Amino acid sequence: MSDTDDRRHFLRFAMDAHVRIESDGGTYDAKLVDISLSGALIATPPGCPCRDGDVARLTISLPDSDVVINMEGRVVHRGADLLGYRCEHIDLTSISHLKRMVELNLGDERQLERELSELIAVHSS
């Protein structure tokens, strides 16, 4: 699934948070632009060599909180200023935090259920 297809299925919401990107190319600090149940959009940190298809681990630290979300996945889009990232693995604690954030931002329990159903369908295929 491409990043464009991802946007059709999952609602993204803007979030100001610190991101640590760990890949074979090194470790970089960056800023989160937006997030969804299936991935994240990140401001490209200076010097980051990440390219489309590169595997990376994200550690997202939420501001004014002890909450940390850990994701493993791939870069699906690299622009001059932004990295599109698709989550391929997330631990139970992190998905619980992310689900709660999506729930608060959507404000619609039925929409959240649709998002979760879509996430399950995408990872089952």
N, C-alpha and C positions, 0 to 999 in steps of 0.2 A: 504494500500500500504506500502510495506516495504521500508527501506532506500535504499536497493539494487535496487528495482524497480524504486525508485525516481531518482537514478542516471542515469537510462536508458532514462528517459523522460526529465530531466532538466539538462542543462549544468551548472556546478558549476564553480566559479572562485575564486581564492585566493584573500583575502582581509585582510589587517591588521587593525583591529578595536577593540575597547573595548566593551565588552558585560557584561551586568548585568543580571544575572539569578535570577528570583524570583519564588520560589516554596513553597510548604508546609514545605519543609525542611529548608527554610531560604533564604537568599539573598547572592549571591556569585558574585565576579568579575572574569571575564575570558577574554580570547583572542579569537577573531574570527579567524578561519582557512580558511573557505571558505563559500560561500553563493550562493543560487540560488533563483528562484522565489518561490520555495516550501519549503525552509528550510535553515538550516545552520549546519555547522560542527564547534564545539567549543572545544578548549583545556579544558579538565576537570580541574576545579579549585580544589585546595587542600581542602579536607574535604567535598566536595559536595556529598550529599547522593542520588542525582538523579539516578533513575533506569529506565529501559525500561517501557514505559507506563505512567510515571509521567507527570502530567500537569505542565507547566512552562510558564512564561512570559519572553520574551527577550527584552532588551532595548539595541540596537546597536548604539553606538556613533561613527560616522565617524571621522577620524583624520582630523585636520586642517579645521573643518567645524562645522556649527551649526546643521547639518543634524542628526536626530535621527530616527531610524526605530524601531517601536514597533511591536512585534509579540506575539501571544498567540498560544500555541500548545502543542506538546508532545515530550518527549524523545523517539526516536525509536531505538536507539542503544547506548549502554554504553560500551566503551572499557576502558582499563587502562588509556589511555591518551586522549581519544576523546569522546565527546557526539554528537551523530547525533540527530538533532532536526527537526521535521516536523511542519511547520506552518499550523495552522488550522483557524486562524483569523488574519487579518491585516487591519488596518484602511486605509482610502483612501489616506491620506497624505503619510503614510509609503510605501504603494504599489507604489505610484507615484515616490518616491525617489528610491525605489528598481528597478522599471522598467527602470528608467533612467540609473542607474548603470549597469544593464544588457545590455542595449542598447549600452552604451559606451564600455563595455568589449567585446560584440559580434562583433560589427562593421558591422552587417548584419541585415538590417531591416526585411528581410524575415524570418530569423532564430528567431528573436524576436517575430514576429507574430506567428510562430509555437509554441514557448514556451508559449505565452499567451493563445493560443488555447488549448494547452495541460493542462495548469493550470485550465482553465474553465471547461474542460472535466473531470478532476480529481475531482473537487469540486462539479460537477453536479451529479456525480454518487453516 
